[in-house]
Amino acid sequence: MASAQRNISRRVRFSYATSTVSMTLVLFLLGAVGFIIANLFTTTKRMRESVTMIVELKDGLSEAERDTVAVRLAESDMVASLKFVSKDEKMADEEFKRVFAVDIKGVLGENPLPDSYDVTLSALSSNKEGLEAFAEEARKIEGVDFVSYPQSFIEEMHTSLDIMQLIMVVFGGALLVVAVVLLNNTVRLAVYAQRELINTLKAVGATKWFIMRPFVGRSALQGLLAGVLASLLFGGALYALDYAVPGAGLFPRWEQAGILAGAMVVIGVVVAVVCTLPVVNRFVNMKSNKIHLC
């Protein structure tokens, strides 16, 4: 009898250890993919906000008139930021000098380049109609001479980014479903290994909640442990990656990684408890002579 009890106890401990490791690895994978998706969305947002529209001004505008144009432009949600570039700055630009290896001002006797505003567009520029409407409104502003932006490039970029985000969302959603299924099966197997204990408790007259309570508590603890281990593994992987690739720039994203680590812990606890309840309930309600047949 003692030998059989030791065998059951050893089998239960092994089952819990195995299921905890399995949950840890699944949660780690889920967190890693979540981190990649979050950074992809951050990167695509930054790319959407990297496109510049050039708003050229008419000659002879006063500083007050230029400021008025800037205020009118900044009123639109389509604008992330804007910068005034004078004609003298353009003429002194080294790249401009390299392309036009001629003293244009000396040849013409004046600087033909216009003052302008470099308007950095917001992520809303993905709306083609909205962007065209903003460009048309900018052209109508008093003091604006010409408006230009890379329309074809913007459309192709936003289309590519939308497709990339859609693929990652579908992939992440599929992985989440797979992860939940794997966690559910892992928890079910851990409870299944203790079906004989459940049967014994039923035989001595234990109530349903008395039987279920320790299972739920251990599952919550197991989910918490797996979540913490997965978070530590995730943090270690990020540190190693940042050390191996210094230019990866992962350190500014530790706050984001912390949120994902907390999510892994919460998911581990919630999934472990939610998956344990129906399995334990099933074995508690099952007839004793059938519990060994499942």
Backbone hydrogen bonds, N-H to C=O, Kabsch-Sander energy under -0.5 kcal/mol:
donor,donor_aa,acceptor,acceptor_aa,energy
5,Q,1,M,-2.3
6,R,2,A,-2.3
7,N,3,S,-2.1
8,I,4,A,-2.3
9,S,5,Q,-2.7
10,R,6,R,-2.7
11,R,7,N,-2.4
12,V,8,I,-2.4
13,R,9,S,-2.4
14,F,10,R,-2.4
15,S,11,R,-2.2
16,Y,12,V,-2.6
17,A,13,R,-2.5
18,T,14,F,-2.7
19,S,15,S,-2.6
20,T,16,Y,-2.4
21,V,17,A,-2.2
22,S,18,T,-2.4
23,M,19,S,-2.6
24,T,20,T,-2.3
25,L,21,V,-2.3
26,V,22,S,-2.2
27,L,23,M,-2.7
28,F,24,T,-2.4
29,L,25,L,-2.4
30,L,26,V,-2.3
31,G,27,L,-2.7
32,A,28,F,-2.6
33,V,29,L,-2.3
34,G,30,L,-2.2
35,F,31,G,-2.3
36,I,32,A,-2.1
37,I,33,V,-2.6
38,A,34,G,-2.5
39,N,35,F,-2.3
40,L,36,I,-2.1
41,F,37,I,-2.4
42,T,38,A,-2.0
43,T,39,N,-2.6
44,T,40,L,-2.8
45,K,41,F,-2.0
46,R,42,T,-2.0
47,M,43,T,-2.3
48,R,44,T,-2.4
49,E,45,K,-1.3
50,S,47,M,-1.5
51,V,48,R,-0.6
53,M,119,V,-3.2
54,I,148,S,-2.7
55,V,53,M,-0.6
55,V,117,Y,-2.5
56,E,54,I,-0.7
56,E,146,F,-2.9
57,L,115,D,-3.2
58,K,143,G,-2.7
61,L,58,K,-0.9
66,R,62,S,-2.3
67,D,63,E,-2.3
68,T,64,A,-1.9
69,V,65,E,-1.9
70,A,66,R,-2.2
71,V,67,D,-2.4
72,R,68,T,-2.3
73,L,69,V,-2.4
74,A,70,A,-2.6
75,E,71,V,-0.9
76,S,73,L,-1.5
79,V,76,S,-1.4
80,A,78,M,-0.5
80,A,120,T,-3.1
81,S,120,T,-1.5
83,K,118,D,-1.6
85,V,116,S,-3.2
90,K,86,S,-1.8
91,M,87,K,-2.1
92,A,88,D,-1.9
93,D,89,E,-0.6
93,D,90,K,-0.8
97,K,93,D,-2.1
98,R,94,E,-2.0
99,V,95,E,-2.2
100,F,96,F,-2.7
101,A,99,V,-0.9
102,V,100,F,-2.2
104,I,102,V,-1.8
107,V,103,D,-2.2
108,L,104,I,-2.9
109,G,105,K,-1.8
116,S,85,V,-2.3
117,Y,55,V,-2.4
118,D,83,K,-3.2
119,V,53,M,-3.2
119,V,117,Y,-0.9
120,T,81,S,-2.7
120,T,118,D,-0.7
121,L,51,V,-2.8
121,L,119,V,-0.6
122,S,78,M,-2.6
125,S,122,S,-1.9
126,S,123,A,-1.6
127,N,124,L,-2.1
128,K,126,S,-1.0
131,L,127,N,-2.6
132,E,128,K,-2.4
133,A,129,E,-2.3
134,F,130,G,-2.2
135,A,131,L,-2.5
136,E,132,E,-2.1
137,E,133,A,-2.2
138,A,134,F,-2.5
139,R,135,A,-1.8
140,K,136,E,-1.0
141,I,138,A,-1.0
144,V,141,I,-2.1
145,D,56,E,-3.0
146,F,56,E,-1.4
148,S,54,I,-2.4
151,Q,149,Y,-2.0
154,I,150,P,-2.6
155,E,151,Q,-2.3
156,E,152,S,-2.5
157,M,153,F,-2.7
158,H,154,I,-2.5
159,T,155,E,-2.2
160,S,156,E,-2.3
161,L,157,M,-2.6
162,D,158,H,-2.5
163,I,159,T,-2.2
164,M,160,S,-2.4
165,Q,161,L,-2.6
166,L,162,D,-2.4
167,I,163,I,-2.5
168,M,164,M,-2.1
169,V,165,Q,-2.5
170,V,166,L,-2.5
171,F,167,I,-2.6
172,G,168,M,-3.0
173,G,169,V,-2.8
174,A,170,V,-2.6
175,L,171,F,-2.5
176,L,172,G,-2.3
177,V,173,G,-2.1
178,V,174,A,-2.4
179,A,175,L,-2.9
180,V,176,L,-2.4
181,V,177,V,-2.3
182,L,178,V,-2.7
183,L,179,A,-2.7
184,N,180,V,-2.6
185,N,181,V,-2.5
186,T,182,L,-2.4
187,V,183,L,-2.5
188,R,184,N,-2.4
189,L,185,N,-2.3
190,A,186,T,-1.8
191,V,187,V,-2.1
192,Y,188,R,-2.7
193,A,189,L,-1.8
194,Q,191,V,-1.7
195,R,192,Y,-1.6
198,I,194,Q,-1.9
199,N,195,R,-2.2
200,T,196,E,-2.1
201,L,197,L,-2.4
202,K,198,I,-2.2
203,A,199,N,-1.9
204,V,200,T,-1.4
205,G,202,K,-1.4
206,A,201,L,-2.4
211,I,207,T,-1.8
212,M,208,K,-2.3
213,R,209,W,-2.7
215,F,211,I,-0.7
216,V,212,M,-2.6
217,G,213,R,-2.5
218,R,214,P,-2.6
219,S,215,F,-2.3
220,A,216,V,-2.5
221,L,217,G,-2.3
222,Q,218,R,-2.7
223,G,219,S,-3.0
224,L,220,A,-2.4
225,L,221,L,-2.7
226,A,222,Q,-2.8
227,G,223,G,-2.4
228,V,224,L,-2.5
229,L,225,L,-2.7
230,A,226,A,-2.5
231,S,227,G,-2.2
232,L,228,V,-2.5
233,L,229,L,-2.5
234,F,230,A,-2.5
235,G,231,S,-2.9
236,G,232,L,-2.5
237,A,233,L,-2.2
238,L,234,F,-2.2
239,Y,235,G,-2.4
240,A,236,G,-2.5
241,L,237,A,-2.4
242,D,238,L,-2.7
243,Y,239,Y,-2.2
244,A,240,A,-2.5
245,V,241,L,-2.7
248,A,245,V,-2.2
249,G,246,P,-0.8
253,R,250,L,-1.8
254,W,251,F,-1.6
257,A,253,R,-2.3
258,G,254,W,-2.5
259,I,255,E,-1.8
260,L,256,Q,-1.9
261,A,257,A,-2.4
262,G,258,G,-2.4
263,A,259,I,-2.1
264,M,260,L,-2.2
265,V,261,A,-1.8
266,V,262,G,-2.3
267,I,263,A,-3.0
268,G,264,M,-2.3
269,V,265,V,-2.2
270,V,266,V,-2.9
271,V,267,I,-2.7
272,A,268,G,-1.9
273,V,269,V,-2.4
274,V,270,V,-2.9
275,C,271,V,-2.4
276,T,272,A,-1.4
277,L,273,V,-2.1
279,V,275,C,-0.8
280,V,276,T,-2.7
281,N,277,L,-2.3
282,R,278,P,-1.8
283,F,279,V,-2.0
284,V,280,V,-2.5
285,N,281,N,-2.1
286,M,282,R,-0.7
290,K,287,K,-1.9
291,I,287,K,-0.8
291,I,288,S,-0.5
293,L,290,K,-1.4
294,C,290,K,-0.6
